Amino acid sequence: MRVDKTSGIHTGIGQGRAVLLLKSKLFLDLLAASALVAVVSFATYPVWAQAAGAGQQVQRISFNIAAQPLSKALVQYSNNTGVQLFYDANIVRGKNSTGAKGSLTRSEALKSILSGSGLSYRIRSNTVTISAQQAGVAGAVAADGSLLLDTITLQGAVAGDTSGSVVVENTRGATKTNTPLIEVPQSVSVVSRKQIETQNAQSVTEILRYVPGVTIETYGPDPKGYDWILMRGFNAQSTSSYQDGLRQLSNSYTFFRTDPYELDSIEVLRGPVSSLYGQSDAGGLVNRVTKKPQAEAFHEASLEYGSYNRKQLGVDLTGPVNEDKTLLYRMIGVVRKSDTQFEYSNGDEVKDDRYMFAPSLTWAPDADTSLTVSGLLLRDDSGGSVLPATISNLYPNSPNILVGDPDFNRSVQKQGSIGYEFEHHLNDTWTLKQNLRYGQVSFLLDNVLALGLGPTGITRQARRFDENMSGFVVDNQAVAEFENGNIAHEALLGLDYSYSNSDVTQYRDPAPSLNPFNPSYGIPIAVPTTLTQSYRQKYNQTGVYAQDQIKFNDSWIVTLGGRYDWLNLDNHNRLDDSDTDQNIGKFSGRAGITYVTPWGIAPYVSYSESFVPNLGTDNSGNTFDPSEGRQWEAGVKYRPKEFDGLFTMAWFDIVKSNVVSYSYIDGLQATGEVHSRGLELEGKVNLSYGWDFIGSYTYTHTEITEDAAAYIGKQSTMVPEHQASAWLNYTFNSGALEGLSLGSGVRYVGSSYGDKANTVKVDGRTLVDAGVSYKYKDMTFQLNATNLFDKKYFTTCEDTVSCYEGDRRSVIGRVKVSF
């Protein structure tokens, strides 16, 4: 969520989206879903309304807002309270605030912040409107219902903007409501826009480099643009990829992609989350939060040049369309022409080009209603898959070479999407939201891979992957906030629906062998025509969920949630004209309790569940039950009052059952089980005198507890037991060096195993990053380096031949101009 600091229109508008109905079946499904939400909402309204009226208890919140410019103080107030602010930027410009500290109500805190400003406020439900002081006697009630104070009047409340601090106080992804992080009984990390900009992260995986519990780069830098991510030892690439609260659908090699320049922040939810989101792996999910239109005109052009001939232009334009600022726009674009660290021995480079355009439009006619429509067009052109041939064990005098061919290997992805977020406050209790997106993606990959080593060199195979997918996701929510005595509720009812239609065709044929001592590229390689896979798959998922966040005496918070999913997977195999129909019904639950002390320490304990469908059949043709994850987590969070910081510690224990395993005798079987347990530490500090600090440590022990006898007791592949990271940045805010910023970070990733039998061990590595920037008026000059000392390492090895090289040193210069 985000506060617009010019008009004060809060433009981080919740989880709603509009639906584009293209097929009658889709329309009927959506109509039924919406009707069910309406029936449940209005059926329960009298009970909740009665509870709300039984006794209103004013909630107190811990504030630590220092004296500072009024506009910045209002942003911090938004972060603390999670409300929506509306104000004209002209009335706060040039004003200072004395801040607000202590355990205060929202009204008391806002009164302190606005004291002496000559402004007034009105609070209504989850919205605050600030306006110029009206004439009248202090304490009198104006005609519009606003309260006239000594120098202030009020009307609503707000959420946060992540561009000002590495510390983010609230999350939407963890609960689908705007909730302070210390009140969530789960490990949640939020990477802010400030951190993304400071480190100049070039991909989603780079953004996650300093997050605990997350393992990235599992297959090295991938020119195809995939986000290879493991969380707590489990896959987080496919079913755990989200954007603006909606799942990014995927199938086979087809995944929707996100450019980091369009992101405001990333929320990392660690541990099972199926009670809110449906199918998702046991490690958690990654929610990419995009930038939204702002009421304050802002224009930025960014030009980059760096290692591997990387050239990128980014443009970000936002502002009001009309004079009263009820209509806002944003246009974000990226053009990149680049090579990569991979180079053939003949000098040909592996390219990594991108074209991206993301327009959006927000309509906010009043404080209660907002609609944001957004779109995305993206095209990636790259050199396809690259796999160096690590054959030194067999050929000691040979180099590491690329086994593909520059004239054949290529990857082209085209994707487009359109959606919307809608939110409407019905009254002081009820808020309705809808979040929707429709998208299409096409993916073409031509690739030459190594099959093995022989007396004449490397045996190779040419492959083609030709895939298309369309998908639709909608999430309907009804939120009720009410109080009864000293008990406050934030109840959520939701119904979501997702649909995808995928078409996959794959081919393979032999390719000429490659001499590792004298590789010859450019030999004609025919496009393969031998079909190995050809199928059409349709996927439908409908989920109904409920959640209640119950707060007792402003200290105890009980979070209860449950969800039931209906899934259907219809697969038609064109090779043998066979059909497989899989229907799944699954309940997932969550329960947690948090105690928030007056001094900002919040211990918690929770239990949560997850599930992921298992595709395929056993030897008898039977489909599999889904894999199920169950987690216990206990931890403590600390939000100090003396400075802007957040510290967390979590212990977790996850068991994932019904894991599909394979044996030569029995084929595929869903009888495996993996146990993952560990400890995560994270600290983030943003100090007013220029220091930013980010630190984390992760201990993850995975163990295969059920499988073939040879694998029981072994560790999961690609999961290091130990990881640690730290980033420190200092900005000069005064003196001759004002505007200069210096930062450096270190990342440690421990050793792991590349194969299931734990016979191939991959060494750990320690990497250093650095950055320097200088801001002068409206220009920023920036230089960032990753893997500063150019350490060579492998991220994983599937065997003694197939190893994946890690990121080499990359230095990127950047010039930004704001106008």
SESEDO-916664 format. One record per residue (C-alpha): x, z, y. Coordinates in steps of 0.2 Angstrom, whole numbers, plus 2048, in hexadecimal, padded with zeros to 3 digits. Last residue first. Example, Ala and Ser with C-alpha at 12.3 -4.5 7.8 and 13.67 -1.06 7.14 Angstrom:
2
SITE,844,824,7FB
SITE,83E,827,7EA
! end
This chain:
819
SITE,83A,7BA,850
SITE,845,7C2,842
SITE,855,7BA,83D
SITE,85D,7BE,82C
SITE,86F,7B8,827
SITE,874,7BB,815
SITE,884,7BA,80C
SITE,884,7BB,7F9
SITE,892,7C1,7EE
SITE,890,7C0,7DB
SITE,89C,7C7,7CE
SITE,897,7C3,7BC
SITE,886,7C7,7B4
SITE,888,7CB,7A2
SITE,88C,7BE,794
SITE,880,7BD,785
SITE,888,7BD,774
SITE,883,7B2,765
SITE,893,7B0,75A
SITE,897,7C1,753
SITE,884,7C5,751
SITE,875,7C8,75D
SITE,881,7CD,76A
SITE,87B,7D6,77A
SITE,87F,7D8,78C
SITE,891,7D2,78B
SITE,89E,7D7,797
SITE,8AA,7D0,7A4
SITE,8AD,7DB,7B3
SITE,8AD,7D1,7C4
SITE,8B3,7E0,7CE
SITE,8A4,7DF,7DA
SITE,897,7DE,7CC
SITE,88B,7DA,7D9
SITE,890,7D6,7EB
SITE,886,7D6,7FB
SITE,889,7D0,80D
SITE,87D,7D1,81B
SITE,87B,7CB,82D
SITE,86B,7D1,835
SITE,864,7C9,845
SITE,856,7CF,851
SITE,861,7DB,85B
SITE,871,7DC,852
SITE,870,7E3,840
SITE,880,7E4,835
SITE,880,7E4,822
SITE,88C,7E9,815
SITE,889,7EA,802
SITE,891,7EF,7F2
SITE,88E,7EF,7DF
SITE,899,7F7,7D1
SITE,897,7F5,7BF
SITE,89B,800,7B0
SITE,89A,7F9,79F
SITE,895,7FD,78D
SITE,89B,7F4,77E
SITE,88F,7EB,772
SITE,88F,7F0,760
SITE,88B,7E4,752
SITE,887,7ED,742
SITE,878,7F7,748
SITE,86D,7F0,73A
SITE,860,7EA,747
SITE,86D,7E0,750
SITE,875,7E0,762
SITE,879,7F3,762
SITE,87C,7FC,772
SITE,88A,803,77D
SITE,886,80C,78E
SITE,881,805,79E
SITE,889,80C,7AE
SITE,884,806,7BF
SITE,88E,80A,7CF
SITE,888,807,7E1
SITE,88E,804,7F2
SITE,887,803,804
SITE,88C,800,816
SITE,881,7FD,824
SITE,886,7F9,836
SITE,878,7F9,843
SITE,880,805,84F
SITE,893,804,84C
SITE,898,808,85F
SITE,88D,817,85F
SITE,87C,81A,857
SITE,871,817,847
SITE,880,813,83C
SITE,878,810,82A
SITE,87F,817,81A
SITE,87B,812,809
SITE,87E,81A,7F8
SITE,879,813,7E7
SITE,87A,81C,7D6
SITE,878,817,7C4
SITE,877,81E,7B3
SITE,874,818,7A1
SITE,876,820,790
SITE,86F,81C,77F
SITE,870,809,782
SITE,861,7FF,77B
SITE,865,7ED,776
SITE,85F,7EF,764
SITE,856,7FE,75E
SITE,860,80C,756
SITE,862,80E,743
SITE,85B,81C,739
SITE,851,811,72E
SITE,858,7FF,72E
SITE,85F,7FC,71D
SITE,84F,805,715
SITE,843,7F8,71C
SITE,839,7FF,72A
SITE,833,810,730
SITE,83D,81C,73B
SITE,847,810,746
SITE,84F,81B,752
SITE,851,81A,765
SITE,85A,827,770
SITE,859,824,782
SITE,862,82E,78F
SITE,860,828,7A1
SITE,869,82D,7B1
SITE,864,828,7C3
SITE,869,828,7D5
SITE,864,821,7E5
SITE,86A,827,7F6
SITE,867,821,808
SITE,871,829,817
SITE,86D,824,829
SITE,86A,834,833
SITE,857,835,82E
SITE,85B,838,81C
SITE,854,82D,80E
SITE,856,835,7FD
SITE,852,82E,7EB
SITE,855,838,7DB
SITE,852,833,7C9
SITE,855,83B,7B8
SITE,84F,835,7A7
SITE,850,83D,796
SITE,84D,837,785
SITE,842,832,776
SITE,83E,822,76D
SITE,838,821,75B
SITE,834,810,753
SITE,828,80D,745
SITE,826,7FE,739
SITE,818,7FA,72E
SITE,810,7EB,736
SITE,817,7DF,728
SITE,81E,7CD,729
SITE,825,7C6,719
SITE,824,7D1,70A
SITE,833,7CC,700
SITE,83E,7C5,70D
SITE,83A,7D3,719
SITE,833,7D3,72A
SITE,82E,7E1,736
SITE,81E,7E3,742
SITE,81D,7F4,74A
SITE,80E,7FD,745
SITE,814,80D,74D
SITE,81C,811,75E
SITE,821,823,760
SITE,826,829,771
SITE,82E,839,777
SITE,832,83B,789
SITE,83B,848,794
SITE,83A,845,7A7
SITE,843,84A,7B7
SITE,83F,845,7C8
SITE,846,846,7DA
SITE,83E,840,7EA
SITE,845,840,7FB
SITE,841,840,80E
SITE,848,850,815
SITE,843,863,816
SITE,833,862,80D
SITE,83A,85D,7FD
SITE,830,853,7F0
SITE,835,859,7DF
SITE,82F,852,7CE
SITE,82F,85B,7BD
SITE,82E,854,7AC
SITE,825,854,79B
SITE,820,844,791
SITE,817,842,781
SITE,815,830,77B
SITE,80B,826,76F
SITE,80D,814,76C
SITE,802,808,761
SITE,807,7F7,75A
SITE,7F7,7ED,757
SITE,7EF,7EB,745
SITE,7F5,7DC,73D
SITE,7ED,7CC,737
SITE,7EA,7C8,725
SITE,7F0,7B8,71D
SITE,7F5,7BF,70D
SITE,808,7BE,711
SITE,805,7C7,721
SITE,7FE,7BF,731
SITE,804,7BB,743
SITE,803,7C4,753
SITE,804,7D7,756
SITE,7F9,7DD,764
SITE,801,7EB,76F
SITE,7FB,7FC,772
SITE,7FE,80B,77D
SITE,7FB,81E,77D
SITE,7FE,82D,789
SITE,801,83F,789
SITE,806,849,798
SITE,810,858,79F
SITE,814,85C,7B1
SITE,81F,866,7BD
SITE,81D,864,7CF
SITE,829,86B,7DC
SITE,824,868,7EE
SITE,826,87A,7F6
SITE,814,87E,7F4
SITE,814,87A,7E2
SITE,80C,86B,7DA
SITE,806,86E,7C8
SITE,803,85F,7BE
SITE,7F8,85C,7AE
SITE,7F7,84C,7A4
SITE,7EB,843,798
SITE,7EB,831,793
SITE,7E1,827,787
SITE,7E1,816,77E
SITE,7D2,80F,774
SITE,7D4,7FF,76A
SITE,7C9,7F0,764
SITE,7D2,7E1,75D
SITE,7CC,7D0,758
SITE,7D8,7C3,750
SITE,7D3,7B2,74C
SITE,7DF,7A6,743
SITE,7DB,794,741
SITE,7E4,787,737
SITE,7E6,774,73A
SITE,7F7,774,731
SITE,802,76F,73F
SITE,7F5,771,74C
SITE,7F4,784,74B
SITE,7E5,78B,754
SITE,7E7,79D,75A
SITE,7D8,7A7,760
SITE,7DD,7B9,766
SITE,7CF,7C4,76B
SITE,7D1,7D5,773
SITE,7C4,7E3,777
SITE,7CC,7F2,780
SITE,7C6,804,782
SITE,7CE,80F,790
SITE,7D0,821,793
SITE,7D6,82C,7A1
SITE,7D9,83E,7A6
SITE,7E5,844,7B4
SITE,7E4,857,7B7
SITE,7EC,85C,7C8
SITE,7EF,86F,7CB
SITE,7F5,873,7DD
SITE,7E8,86F,7EB
SITE,7DD,87D,7E3
SITE,7D8,872,7D5
SITE,7DB,85F,7D5
SITE,7D2,854,7C9
SITE,7D8,842,7C7
SITE,7CB,839,7BC
SITE,7CD,829,7B3
SITE,7C2,81C,7AA
SITE,7C5,80C,7A2
SITE,7BC,7FD,79B
SITE,7C6,7EE,794
SITE,7C3,7DC,790
SITE,7D0,7D1,789
SITE,7CF,7BF,784
SITE,7DE,7B4,77E
SITE,7DD,7A2,779
SITE,7EB,79A,76F
SITE,7EF,787,76C
SITE,7FC,783,75F
SITE,80B,777,75B
SITE,81B,77E,754
SITE,829,776,74B
SITE,826,764,74F
SITE,834,758,74D
SITE,835,74D,75C
SITE,845,753,764
SITE,84B,74B,774
SITE,85A,740,770
SITE,86B,747,774
SITE,877,73A,77C
SITE,889,741,77D
SITE,88B,748,78E
SITE,897,756,789
SITE,8A6,756,77E
SITE,8AE,767,77A
SITE,8C0,767,776
SITE,8C4,778,76D
SITE,8B2,77C,769
SITE,8AE,76B,762
SITE,89C,769,763
SITE,890,762,756
SITE,883,755,75A
SITE,871,75A,75B
SITE,865,75D,74D
SITE,852,75D,751
SITE,846,76A,757
SITE,835,769,75F
SITE,829,776,767
SITE,817,774,76E
SITE,80D,782,775
SITE,7FC,781,77E
SITE,7F6,792,785
SITE,7E4,797,78C
SITE,7E4,7A8,794
SITE,7D6,7B5,798
SITE,7D6,7C6,7A0
SITE,7C7,7D2,7A3
SITE,7C7,7E2,7AC
SITE,7BA,7F1,7AE
SITE,7BE,800,7B8
SITE,7B7,811,7BC
SITE,7C2,81D,7C6
SITE,7BF,82F,7CB
SITE,7C9,838,7D9
SITE,7C3,84A,7D7
SITE,7C6,859,7E2
SITE,7C2,86B,7DB
SITE,7C3,87A,7E8
SITE,7B0,879,7EB
SITE,7AA,868,7E5
SITE,7B3,859,7EC
SITE,7B0,847,7EB
SITE,7BA,836,7EA
SITE,7B2,828,7E0
SITE,7BB,818,7DB
SITE,7B3,809,7D4
SITE,7BE,7FC,7CD
SITE,7BD,7EA,7C7
SITE,7CC,7E1,7C0
SITE,7CD,7CE,7BE
SITE,7DA,7C4,7B4
SITE,7DA,7B1,7B1
SITE,7E7,7A7,7A8
SITE,7ED,795,7A5
SITE,7FC,790,79A
SITE,806,781,796
SITE,815,77F,78A
SITE,822,771,785
SITE,831,779,77D
SITE,83E,76D,777
SITE,84C,770,76B
SITE,85D,768,767
SITE,867,770,759
SITE,87A,773,758
SITE,887,776,74B
SITE,897,77C,753
SITE,8A8,775,74D
SITE,8AE,769,740
SITE,8B1,777,733
SITE,8A1,780,736
SITE,89A,78C,742
SITE,887,790,744
SITE,876,78A,74B
SITE,87B,788,75D
SITE,86E,784,76A
SITE,86A,774,774
SITE,85B,776,780
SITE,84D,76D,788
SITE,840,779,790
SITE,830,774,798
SITE,824,781,79F
SITE,813,77F,7A8
SITE,80A,78D,7B0
SITE,7F8,790,7B7
SITE,7F1,79F,7C0
SITE,7E1,7A8,7C4
SITE,7E1,7B9,7CC
SITE,7D5,7C7,7D0
SITE,7D4,7D9,7D7
SITE,7C3,7E0,7DB
SITE,7C1,7F1,7E4
SITE,7B2,7FC,7E7
SITE,7B3,80D,7F1
SITE,7A7,81B,7EF
SITE,7A7,82D,7F7
SITE,7A7,82C,80A
SITE,79D,81C,809
SITE,79D,80A,802
SITE,7B0,807,805
SITE,7B4,7F5,801
SITE,7C3,7EE,7F9
SITE,7C7,7DC,7F4
SITE,7D7,7D5,7EE
SITE,7D8,7C2,7EB
SITE,7DF,7B5,7E0
SITE,7E8,7A4,7DE
SITE,7F6,79F,7D3
SITE,802,791,7D0
SITE,811,78E,7C4
SITE,81D,780,7C0
SITE,82C,784,7B5
SITE,83A,778,7B1
SITE,848,77C,7A5
SITE,857,770,7A1
SITE,864,76D,794
SITE,867,75B,790
SITE,874,753,79B
SITE,87D,764,79E
SITE,87E,766,78B
SITE,87D,777,781
SITE,88A,781,778
SITE,892,788,788
SITE,8A4,78D,785
SITE,8AE,79D,782
SITE,8BF,797,77F
SITE,8C8,793,76F
SITE,8D8,79A,769
SITE,8D2,7A8,75D
SITE,8C5,79C,755
SITE,8BC,7A7,748
SITE,8BC,7B7,752
SITE,8BD,7AE,762
SITE,8AC,7A6,75F
SITE,8A2,7AC,76E
SITE,898,79C,771
SITE,890,79E,782
SITE,87E,79D,782
SITE,874,794,790
SITE,862,791,790
SITE,85B,785,79D
SITE,865,77C,7AB
SITE,858,781,7B8
SITE,84A,77B,7C2
SITE,83D,788,7C7
SITE,82D,784,7D1
SITE,821,790,7D9
SITE,810,78F,7E2
SITE,808,79F,7E6
SITE,7F7,7A4,7EE
SITE,7EF,7B3,7F6
SITE,7DE,7B8,7FD
SITE,7DD,7CA,804
SITE,7CC,7D1,807
SITE,7C8,7E1,811
SITE,7B9,7EC,815
SITE,7B7,7FE,81B
SITE,7C1,7FF,82B
SITE,7B9,7EF,831
SITE,7BA,7DC,830
SITE,7CA,7DC,826
SITE,7CE,7CA,820
SITE,7DF,7C8,819
SITE,7E7,7B7,815
SITE,7F6,7B3,809
SITE,802,7A5,807
SITE,810,7A5,7FA
SITE,81C,796,7F9
SITE,82A,795,7EC
SITE,837,788,7E8
SITE,845,78C,7DC
SITE,856,785,7D6
SITE,861,78D,7C9
SITE,86E,781,7C3
SITE,87A,781,7B5
SITE,88A,779,7BB
SITE,894,76A,7B4
SITE,8A7,76C,7B5
SITE,8AB,764,7A4
SITE,8AE,775,79D
SITE,89B,779,7A0
SITE,898,786,7AD
SITE,88D,796,7AD
SITE,88E,7A1,7BC
SITE,87F,799,7C3
SITE,87C,78A,7CF
SITE,870,78B,7DE
SITE,864,782,7E9
SITE,856,78E,7EF
SITE,847,78C,7F9
SITE,83C,79B,7FD
SITE,82B,79D,806
SITE,820,7AB,80C
SITE,811,7A8,817
SITE,806,7B7,81D
SITE,7F6,7B7,826
SITE,7EA,7C3,82F
SITE,7D8,7C2,834
SITE,7D0,7D2,83B
SITE,7DE,7D2,849
SITE,7D2,7D3,858
SITE,7DB,7C4,85F
SITE,7DA,7B9,850
SITE,7E7,7B3,843
SITE,7F1,7C3,843
SITE,803,7C3,83C
SITE,80F,7BE,82E
SITE,81D,7B2,82B
SITE,82B,7B4,81E
SITE,837,7A6,81B
SITE,845,7A5,80E
SITE,853,798,80D
SITE,85F,799,7FE
SITE,870,791,7FB
SITE,87A,797,7EB
SITE,88A,78D,7E9
SITE,88F,798,7DA
SITE,892,7A7,7E5
SITE,889,7A8,7F6
SITE,87F,7A1,804
SITE,86F,7A8,80A
SITE,864,7A4,819
SITE,855,7AF,81E
SITE,847,7AB,82B
SITE,83C,7B9,830
SITE,82C,7B9,83B
SITE,821,7C9,83E
SITE,811,7CA,848
SITE,809,7DB,846
SITE,7F9,7DA,83C
SITE,802,7D8,82C
SITE,7FE,7CD,81D
SITE,803,7D4,80C
SITE,814,7D4,803
SITE,812,7D5,7F0
SITE,813,7E4,7E4
SITE,81B,7E0,7D3
SITE,815,7EC,7C6
SITE,821,7F0,7B8
SITE,81A,7F7,7A8
SITE,81C,805,79B
SITE,828,808,78C
SITE,81A,808,77F
SITE,815,7F6,781
SITE,805,7F1,78B
SITE,7F4,7EC,785
SITE,7E7,7F4,790
SITE,7EB,7F8,7A2
SITE,7E4,80A,7A6
SITE,7E5,813,796
SITE,7F2,807,790
SITE,7FF,80F,79B
SITE,80C,815,78E
SITE,81D,81B,796
SITE,826,816,7A6
SITE,81C,80F,7B4
SITE,828,805,7BF
SITE,821,800,7D0
SITE,829,7F2,7D9
SITE,829,7F0,7EC
SITE,824,7E4,7FB
SITE,827,7D4,7F0
SITE,827,7C2,7F6
SITE,83A,7C1,7F8
SITE,83C,7C7,7E6
SITE,835,7B7,7DE
SITE,828,7BA,7D0
SITE,826,7B1,7C0
SITE,818,7AD,7B4
SITE,81E,7AC,7A2
SITE,81D,79E,796
SITE,82A,79F,787
SITE,81D,7A4,77A
SITE,80E,7AB,784
SITE,80C,7B4,795
SITE,7FF,7BC,7A0
SITE,805,7C5,7B0
SITE,7FA,7D4,7AF
SITE,7F1,7DA,7BF
SITE,7F6,7E9,7CA
SITE,7FE,7DF,7D8
SITE,809,7D6,7CC
SITE,80B,7DC,7BA
SITE,817,7D9,7AB
SITE,815,7E5,79D
SITE,80E,7DA,790
SITE,81C,7CD,791
SITE,82D,7D4,797
SITE,82C,7E7,794
SITE,833,7E8,783
SITE,836,7FA,77D
SITE,845,805,77D
SITE,83F,811,78B
SITE,83C,801,795
SITE,844,7F0,791
SITE,844,7E2,79D
SITE,849,7CF,79C
SITE,841,7C8,7AC
SITE,842,7B5,7A7
SITE,848,7A9,7B4
SITE,84E,79B,7A9
SITE,860,79D,7B0
SITE,861,7AD,7A6
SITE,86E,7B9,7AB
SITE,872,7C4,79B
SITE,866,7C5,78C
SITE,862,7D8,78F
SITE,865,7D6,7A2
SITE,85B,7E6,7A5
SITE,859,7F7,79D
SITE,84C,802,7A6
SITE,84B,815,7A3
SITE,852,819,7B4
SITE,851,80C,7C2
SITE,861,806,7CB
SITE,861,7F5,7C4
SITE,84F,7F2,7C6
SITE,850,7E6,7D5
SITE,85C,7DC,7CC
SITE,850,7D9,7BE
SITE,843,7D3,7CB
SITE,84F,7C7,7D2
SITE,85B,7C4,7E0
SITE,85D,7D6,7E6
SITE,864,7D7,7F8
SITE,86A,7E9,7F5
SITE,864,7EE,806
SITE,855,7E3,805
SITE,84E,7E9,7F4
SITE,852,7FB,7F9
SITE,848,7F9,809
SITE,83A,7F0,800
SITE,838,7FF,7F5
SITE,83B,802,7E3
SITE,82E,80D,7DC
SITE,832,818,7CD
SITE,824,820,7C3
SITE,826,82D,7B5
SITE,815,834,7B0
SITE,80A,843,7B5
SITE,806,83B,7C6
SITE,805,848,7D4
SITE,817,847,7D9
SITE,815,834,7DC
SITE,807,837,7E9
SITE,7F7,82D,7E3
SITE,7EF,81D,7EA
SITE,7E4,819,7DC
SITE,7E7,80D,7CE
SITE,7EF,81C,7C5
SITE,801,817,7C3
SITE,800,807,7CC
SITE,7FA,80E,7DC
SITE,809,818,7E0
SITE,80E,824,7EF
SITE,81D,82C,7F6
SITE,82A,81E,7F7
SITE,83C,823,7FB
SITE,848,814,7FE
SITE,841,815,810
SITE,83A,809,81E
SITE,834,7FA,815
SITE,829,802,809
SITE,81A,803,814
SITE,80E,811,80F
SITE,7FB,816,80E
SITE,7EE,81B,81B
SITE,7E0,826,823
SITE,7D0,825,82D
SITE,7C8,828,83F
SITE,7D0,834,84B
SITE,7D0,83A,85E
SITE,7DF,842,868
SITE,7E5,84A,878
SITE,7DC,85B,878
SITE,7D0,856,86B
SITE,7C0,84A,86C
SITE,7B8,848,85B
SITE,7B2,837,857
SITE,79F,835,853
SITE,79C,825,85C
SITE,793,82E,86A
SITE,7A2,83A,86D
SITE,7A2,84C,866
SITE,7A9,858,872
SITE,7B8,863,86D
SITE,7C2,85E,87C
SITE,7B7,858,88A
SITE,7B4,845,88D
SITE,7BD,835,890
SITE,7C3,82D,881
SITE,7D5,82D,87B
SITE,7DB,81C,875
SITE,7D8,818,863
SITE,7DD,81D,851
SITE,7D2,818,842
SITE,7D5,821,832
SITE,7CE,81C,821
SITE,7CC,824,810
SITE,7BB,82C,813
SITE,7B9,82C,826
SITE,7C5,834,832
SITE,7C4,830,845
SITE,7D3,831,850
SITE,7D7,833,863
SITE,7E6,82F,86D
SITE,7EE,836,87C
SITE,7FE,838,874
SITE,801,84B,877
SITE,7FD,850,865
SITE,7FB,840,85A
SITE,806,846,84C
SITE,7FF,858,84D
SITE,7ED,852,84D
SITE,7F1,846,83E
SITE,7F8,855,834
SITE,7E9,860,838
SITE,7DD,852,833
SITE,7E5,84E,823
SITE,7E5,861,81E
SITE,7F5,86A,820
SITE,802,873,816
SITE,812,872,821
SITE,819,866,82D
SITE,813,859,839
SITE,81C,84D,845
SITE,81F,850,858
SITE,81B,83E,85B
SITE,822,832,867
SITE,819,824,870
SITE,821,813,875
SITE,814,808,86C
SITE,806,813,866
SITE,7F8,80B,870
SITE,7FE,7FA,86F
SITE,7FF,7FA,85C
SITE,7EC,7FB,85B
SITE,7E6,806,84D
SITE,7DF,806,83C
SITE,7E7,811,82E
SITE,7E2,812,81C
SITE,7E5,822,812
SITE,7F2,826,805
SITE,7F5,837,80D
SITE,808,83A,80C
SITE,80D,827,80E
SITE,800,824,81C
SITE,807,833,826
SITE,818,82C,823
SITE,812,81C,82B
SITE,80A,825,839
SITE,81A,82E,83D
SITE,823,81D,83E
SITE,816,817,84B
SITE,818,827,855
SITE,82A,826,857
SITE,833,835,850
SITE,831,848,84E
SITE,831,84C,83B
SITE,824,84A,82E
SITE,825,857,820
SITE,813,858,81A
SITE,80C,861,80B
SITE,7FA,85D,809
SITE,7EA,868,80A
SITE,7D9,862,804
SITE,7C9,867,80D
SITE,7BC,86D,801
SITE,7AB,866,802
SITE,79E,86F,7F8
SITE,78F,869,7EE
SITE,78E,859,7F7
SITE,79B,851,7ED
SITE,794,857,7DD
SITE,783,850,7E1
SITE,78C,83F,7E6
SITE,795,840,7D5
SITE,785,842,7CB
SITE,77B,836,7D5
SITE,789,829,7D4
SITE,78A,829,7C1
SITE,77D,81C,7BD
SITE,782,812,7CD
SITE,794,810,7C7
SITE,790,80D,7B5
SITE,783,800,7B9
SITE,78E,7F7,7C6
SITE,79E,7F7,7BA
SITE,793,7F0,7AC
SITE,78C,7E2,7B8
SITE,79D,7DD,7BD
SITE,7A3,7DB,7AB
SITE,794,7D1,7A6
SITE,796,7C6,7B5
SITE,7A8,7C3,7B1
SITE,7A4,7BE,79F
SITE,796,7B3,7A5
SITE,7A1,7AA,7B2
SITE,7AF,7A8,7A5
SITE,7A4,7A0,799
SITE,79D,794,7A7
SITE,7AF,78E,7AB
SITE,7B8,78D,7BB
SITE,7B3,79D,7C4
SITE,7C0,7A2,7D1
SITE,7BF,7B5,7D3
SITE,7C4,7BF,7E1
SITE,7D0,7CE,7E0
SITE,7D0,7E0,7E2
SITE,7DE,7ED,7DF
SITE,7E1,7F6,7F0
SITE,7E3,7EF,801
SITE,7F5,7F1,807
SITE,7F0,7EB,818
SITE,7EE,7FB,822
SITE,7E8,7F4,833
SITE,7F3,7FE,83F
SITE,7F2,7EF,84B
SITE,805,7EF,84C
SITE,80B,7FB,83F
SITE,801,7F3,830
SITE,802,801,823
SITE,806,7FC,812
SITE,800,800,800
! end
